[in-house]
C-alpha cells in the first residue's frame, strides 16, 4: 500500500548505538523502519568505531543525554512503539527505564516496548558491560512487551545452553519468568543440519513454533536489529504481538535473502527488497 500524502505514519523509537559501517545499530533500525512504512526516531546510547570486520572502539554517551533524547521525542512527536539495541551498561539502562516510565513506554504505559538484549557484535566484540546483565533481568524485562534474544544472549542472560528444540522451550520459560509479556527465542544460531530455522514464541501459556528458511550466507550483519525494528513497526501499526512477530519475520526473511557483500567482512541484511525502484520508472 502506498503511503497517503500528508498523513503522519506510525512513529517508532530506537534506543541503541551507532554502527559506522551502516549495517547494524540505529542505521539498520532506521532503514528497517522506513522499509516497514513507519517514521523512525532515535535515542543514541553509544558511538562505535565499526566496520564489516569488527568493533575497534566504543564511546558511551552520558546516561542523562540518552534519557533526554527519549523525553524530547516522546514529549513532542509521540510514539507508537519503541525498541532497544545496544545499551552499554547499567547506568544507561537505569536512565532509560526512568525515561520510558515517564513517557509511558512499556508495562504500565500505552506504548509497546521491544527489548532486543544486544550483548555482542556478530564478530564477538562485547557491547555490554558485565553490570548490565542484572539490569536487563531486573529492570528491562519486567517492562517489555516482547524480548527477542538469540541463543548466545539466552546463555548470558539466564545460563541456559540451547542445543536443541527442547532447550529452546526451557529457555523461553526461564526468560518469561523474568516478567516480559512475550518471549521470542530466535533459532538462527541453533546448529542443525536442516534448511529450516525455527523461532519460538511464548506468552506464558502457549508455545508457537515459527519455522522459516535458513539461508547459506555469511552476510547477516544487523539481522537481529532489523528483526526487532520490523516487529516494533508492526506493533506501531496496531498489530498484536503474534501478528507483529509474523510481520517482522516476513520482513527479515526477505532481508536475509537479499543480503549483500560489503567490505572485507560480513555484509548486512538488506531492506532494499522493500524499496520501490522509482529511479527506473523515468
Secondary structure, 3 states (H helix, E strand, C coil): CCCCCCCCCCEEEEEECCCCCCCCHHHHHHHHHHHCCCEEEEEECEEEEEECCEEEEEEECCHHHHHHHHHHHHHHCCCCEEEECCCECHHHHHHHHHHHHHHCECCCCCEEEEECCCCECCCCCECECCCHHHHHHHHHHHHCCEECCCHHHHHHHHCCCCCCHHHHHHHHHHHHCCCCCEEEECCCCCCCCCCEEEEEEECCCCEEEEEEECCCCCCCECHHHHHHHHHHHHHHCCCCHHHHHHHHHHHHHHHHHCCCCCCCCCCECCCHHHCCCHHHCC
